[in-house]
Amino acid sequence: MKTKIFFLAISTMLFTACSNNNDKNKNDMETKIPTISNFPVGEENTAFAQYFTGKSWLAPITSNKDLNVPMYNVTFEPGCRNNWHKHSGGQILIAVGGAGYYQERGKKAIRMEEGDVVEIAPNVEHWHGAAPDAWFSHLAIECNPQTNSSTWLEVVNDADYAEATK
């Protein structure tokens, strides 16, 4: 009887230790941003979080205001995407790591992978973000920055996102 109790106690301790370790590893995986490009990830994009479903990070790539070419590396966790929006001066996206999607209103979504370039004309309503199962980073280049402004629109809901990315 003592042997059974001993083995039961040891089994319980091992199960608990493994479960706690798995939870710790799961939490580490959820918060650790993988290296998917040579560009910096930057800080969590809290300033624009209200326009994103999921978490994103933003890193300025250019800093010389005299060049007048604002460029950022945007990193999206799996499933993260921004709301529908448009830019009065247009935008260029260059995929630098992972896998993501870009969609113009009324058109089929385009899968983006490293090296893909999307040129977005002024005032075209669109969204972009990560694939459901992959991290994604792209360079976002603001065109005509002296007059460019962003207009944020409605959320890309889960059903529309699932349809676009299937």
C-alpha positions as CSV (number, residue, x, y, z in Angstrom):
1,M,0.0,0.0,0.0
2,K,2.9,2.4,0.9
3,T,4.4,1.7,-2.5
4,K,1.2,2.7,-4.3
5,I,0.9,5.9,-2.3
6,F,4.5,6.7,-3.0
7,F,4.1,6.2,-6.8
8,L,0.9,8.2,-6.7
9,A,2.6,11.0,-4.9
10,I,5.6,11.0,-7.3
11,S,3.3,10.8,-10.4
12,T,1.2,13.7,-9.1
13,M,4.4,15.8,-8.5
14,L,5.8,15.0,-11.9
15,F,2.5,15.8,-13.7
16,T,2.2,19.1,-11.8
17,A,5.8,20.1,-12.6
18,C,5.3,19.2,-16.3
19,S,2.0,21.1,-16.5
20,N,3.5,24.2,-14.9
21,N,6.5,24.0,-17.1
22,N,4.3,23.6,-20.2
23,D,2.2,26.7,-19.1
24,K,5.4,28.7,-18.7
25,N,6.7,27.6,-22.1
26,K,3.3,28.4,-23.7
27,N,3.4,31.9,-22.1
28,D,7.0,32.5,-23.3
29,M,6.0,31.4,-26.8
30,E,3.0,33.8,-26.9
31,T,5.0,36.8,-25.8
32,K,8.4,36.1,-27.6
33,I,8.6,37.8,-31.0
34,P,10.5,35.6,-33.4
35,T,13.2,37.0,-35.7
36,I,11.6,36.9,-39.1
37,S,13.7,39.7,-40.8
38,N,16.8,41.7,-40.3
39,F,14.8,44.9,-39.6
40,P,14.2,46.0,-36.0
41,V,10.9,45.1,-34.4
42,G,10.6,48.2,-32.4
43,E,8.1,48.8,-29.6
44,E,4.6,47.5,-29.2
45,N,2.3,49.7,-31.4
46,T,0.2,51.0,-28.5
47,A,-0.5,54.4,-30.2
48,F,-2.4,52.7,-33.0
49,A,-3.7,49.7,-31.1
50,Q,-7.3,50.9,-31.4
51,Y,-7.0,50.3,-35.2
52,F,-5.6,46.8,-34.9
53,T,-7.1,43.4,-34.1
54,G,-4.2,41.7,-32.2
55,K,-0.8,43.1,-31.3
56,S,1.7,44.8,-33.6
57,W,5.1,46.4,-33.2
58,L,6.4,49.5,-34.9
59,A,10.0,50.5,-35.7
60,P,11.0,53.7,-37.6
61,I,13.5,52.8,-40.3
62,T,14.2,56.4,-41.5
63,S,14.9,59.4,-39.3
64,N,16.2,62.1,-41.6
65,K,13.2,64.4,-42.0
66,D,15.0,66.3,-44.8
67,L,14.6,63.2,-47.0
68,N,10.9,63.3,-46.5
69,V,10.4,59.5,-46.8
70,P,8.8,58.1,-43.6
71,M,9.4,54.4,-43.5
72,Y,8.5,51.9,-40.7
73,N,8.9,48.2,-40.1
74,V,5.5,46.9,-38.9
75,T,5.5,43.4,-37.3
76,F,2.2,41.6,-36.7
77,E,1.5,38.6,-34.5
78,P,-0.3,35.7,-36.1
79,G,-3.9,36.8,-37.0
80,C,-3.2,40.5,-36.3
81,R,-4.5,42.9,-38.9
82,N,-5.4,46.6,-39.1
83,N,-8.8,48.1,-39.7
84,W,-9.9,49.1,-43.2
85,H,-8.3,52.4,-43.9
86,K,-7.0,54.7,-46.6
87,H,-4.1,57.1,-47.1
88,S,-4.7,60.4,-48.9
89,G,-1.1,60.2,-50.3
90,G,-0.9,56.5,-50.9
91,Q,1.4,53.8,-49.4
92,I,3.9,51.2,-50.4
93,L,4.3,47.9,-48.5
94,I,7.3,45.7,-48.9
95,A,7.1,42.3,-47.2
96,V,10.3,41.5,-45.3
97,G,9.4,38.4,-43.3
98,G,6.8,35.8,-42.5
99,A,3.5,35.7,-44.3
100,G,0.6,38.2,-44.5
101,Y,-2.3,39.5,-46.5
102,Y,-3.3,42.7,-48.2
103,Q,-6.8,43.4,-49.4
104,E,-8.4,46.3,-51.3
105,R,-12.1,46.8,-50.7
106,G,-14.1,44.8,-53.2
107,K,-11.1,42.7,-54.4
108,K,-9.7,39.3,-53.4
109,A,-6.9,39.3,-50.7
110,I,-3.3,38.9,-51.8
111,R,-0.9,36.7,-49.8
112,M,2.3,38.5,-49.1
113,E,5.7,36.9,-48.5
114,E,9.2,38.2,-48.2
115,G,10.1,40.4,-51.2
116,D,6.5,41.1,-52.3
117,V,5.7,44.7,-53.0
118,V,2.2,46.3,-53.0
119,E,1.7,49.9,-54.3
120,I,-1.5,51.4,-52.9
121,A,-2.8,54.4,-54.8
122,P,-4.1,57.4,-52.8
123,N,-7.5,57.0,-51.1
124,V,-7.8,53.2,-51.8
125,E,-9.6,51.5,-48.9
126,H,-7.6,48.5,-47.8
127,W,-6.3,46.4,-44.8
128,H,-3.1,44.4,-44.2
129,G,-1.8,42.0,-41.6
130,A,-0.5,38.6,-40.7
131,A,-1.7,35.2,-41.9
132,P,-3.7,33.4,-39.2
133,D,-0.8,31.0,-38.5
134,A,2.3,33.2,-39.1
135,W,4.1,36.3,-37.9
136,F,4.5,39.0,-40.6
137,S,6.6,42.0,-41.1
138,H,6.5,44.6,-43.8
139,L,8.0,48.0,-44.5
140,A,5.4,50.7,-44.7
141,I,6.4,53.7,-46.8
142,E,4.3,56.8,-46.6
143,C,3.9,58.4,-50.0
144,N,3.5,62.2,-50.4
145,P,4.0,62.7,-46.7
146,Q,3.6,66.4,-46.8
147,T,-0.1,65.9,-47.6
148,N,-0.7,62.3,-46.6
149,S,-3.2,61.6,-43.9
150,S,-4.7,58.3,-42.8
151,T,-8.5,57.7,-42.4
152,W,-9.3,54.8,-40.2
153,L,-12.5,52.9,-40.9
154,E,-14.3,49.8,-39.5
155,V,-12.7,46.6,-38.1
156,V,-12.0,43.7,-40.4
157,N,-14.2,41.3,-38.6
158,D,-13.2,37.7,-37.9
159,A,-15.6,36.2,-40.5
160,D,-14.3,38.5,-43.3
161,Y,-10.7,37.9,-42.2
162,A,-11.2,34.1,-42.2
163,E,-12.8,34.3,-45.7
164,A,-10.0,36.5,-47.1
165,T,-7.2,34.3,-45.7
166,K,-8.5,30.8,-46.5
